Amino acid sequence: MIEGKTIRLLPLERDHLERTLAWVNDPELMRLLNRAEPVSSEEHYEWFNSLQKRTDCLYFSIEVKDDGAHIGNIWLWDIDPRHKRAELRIVIGDPTHTGRGAGTEAISLLCEYAFETLGLHKIFAYVLAINPRARRSFEKSGFRLEGTLRGDRWTSDSYTDVFLLGKLR
């Protein structure tokens, strides 16, 4: 467990999967995360079971300390031991907790864990231009803009830019 002021990060467990599946298939979150297709329950459980065998990613649930509410997930993806870097991805799925600092705190906590415990040198993130709230959270957590991938992703009706953000140890 990684403990913060208002939230804690816990390893993603089977009891987190129902909410996670709902978030993965929520139309607005799909748009912000650039997901093209809904995920079936079977696909979702197969994905979760496959995580146990992987060493290139770490998934955590984000829970509120006060009441234990599961409000989102955060993960390190494509952990590269040679270059000591990983991509950070996050979703705050509970709309009652967006815009309240939980995402920023979760990003900061996972970066600290990645740098101090895993010994990583760099954490980076790709953020769609249509998701300014996510960009602000990353920047509040010390990420800096490293580049803009112009017209890089198709989002149901148009192309959008993608910001590459990075943070060094």
RANORSUL-V763204 format. One record per backbone hydrogen bond with DSSP energy under -1.0 kcal/mol. NH is the residue of the N-H (numbers start at 0). CO is the residue of the C=O. Records with the same first field share a line. If there is no record, write none. Layout:
NH->CO, CO
This chain:
1->8
3->6
7->62
8->1
9->60
11->58
15->12
16->13
19->15
20->16
21->17
22->18
23->19
24->20
25->22
29->25
30->26
31->27
32->28
34->29
43->39
44->40
45->41
46->42
47->43
48->44
49->45
50->46
52->49
53->50
57->75
59->73
60->9
61->71
62->7
63->68
64->5
67->63
70->61
71->61
72->90
73->59
74->88
75->57
76->86
78->55
79->84
83->79
84->79
85->121
86->76
87->123
88->74
90->72
92->70
93->70
96->93
104->100
105->101
106->102
107->103
108->104
109->105
110->106
111->107
112->108
113->109
114->110
115->111
116->112
117->112
119->113
120->83
121->83
122->166
123->85
124->164
126->162
128->160
130->127
134->130
135->131
136->132
137->133
138->134
139->135
140->136
141->138
142->137
143->165
145->163
146->163
148->161
151->148
152->159
154->157
156->154
157->154
159->152
161->148
162->126
163->146
164->124
165->143
166->122
168->120
